[in-house]
């Protein structure tokens, strides 16, 4: 599921509705992987990343509304420029937090699964979030999600860890 979610995030760059479905599938897949590897940090960090990302998206929405209301309807002023700059700074901070938590999730996943590509994905997401200020970061984030898709689909299935149970007691002797 996480692989399909990551793929939908890549496609969602062009069709935004698919990004929402992709994030949901990614979280469900991370939850399943966290249960499989018995490491809840994988899911928790992924969940925090999504929450921070949503706050960043809301901040971008505030920027757009601020530019529209302040710039066009009121003829400029603080709402237009000041609110826009403040919203961009808030969005930037939350996108970096999102990338930090996704990196933590992908690093844990790399350790547990042995798929080192996840470590690269986390690093690219973090560098991409930092470089969104010069827009090249968006390309790095796009590439990171492509690599995440490849990494999820390249994972080798492993047997579910079993708890060792003691052998049954011997039959009673007469």
C-alpha positions, -999 to +999 in steps of 0.1 A: +000+000+000+028+024+008+042+019-027+009+027-043+006+057-020+041+070-030+032+064-067+000+085-062+021+112-046+042+113-077+012+114-100-005+138-076+021+165-086+000+168-117-035+157-103-037+171-068-067+150-057-045+119-061-020+133-036-046+131-008-054+095-017-016+088-019-010+102+016-037+081+031-024+049+014+012+058+024+001+062+061-018+029+060+012+012+044+036+027+070+013+015+098+014-020+084+052-019+080+055-006+115+035-035+128+054-060+107+088-047+119+075-041+154+087-005+153+059+020+159+083+049+152+080+043+115+042+051+116+044+078+143+071+097+124+051+094+092+020+106+109+038+136+124+052+144+090+018+144+074+004+166+102+032+191+097+027+190+059-010+197+063-002+227+085+022+239+058-005+235+031-029+256+053-002+282+056+001+283+018-036+287+016-034+317+040-007+332+017-029+329-013-060+343+004-038+371+019-024+380-015-059+380-030-077+399-002-049+423+007-034+427-028-065+429-050-094+439-029-078+463-005-051+477-028-021+462-010-009+469+025+000+445+053-025+418+045-011+415+010+027+416+015+031+411+053+006+383+056+020+366+025+056+367+038+045+355+072+025+327+057+055+316+035+078+316+065+054+294+085+048+271+055+086+268+050+092+259+087+064+233+086+077+218+054+111+214+069+095+197+100+076+175+077+108+164+059+126+158+092+099+134+104+096+117+070+134+113+071+131+097+106+104+073+093+124+064+062+156+059+082+139+035+106+124+017+076+158+014+060+173+000+091+145-026+096+140-036+059+176-034+047+165-013+018+191+016+019+172+036-008+148+047+020+177+066+036+184+084+003+146+093+001+147+108+035+178+129+028+164+141-006+131+151+011+150+171+037+173+188+012+143+194-011+123+210+017+152+233+025+157+242-011+120+250-018+130+285-011+148+286-045+122+262-061+148+236-071+137+218-039+104+209-055+122+189-082+142+171-055+110+163-036+095+149-068+126+127-074+125+116-037+089+103-041+098+085-073+127+068-054+103+060-025+080+043-049+109+023-063+121+014-028+087+003-016+082-020-046+118-033-043+114-045-008+119-082-004+091-099+015+103-114+047+085-138+070+065-123+097+084-124+129+070-152+151+070-153+188+087-184+200+064-207+219+076-234+242+069-270+230+038-287+244+043-305+277+050-342+275+021-365+281+016-376+317+031-409+326+011-436+344 
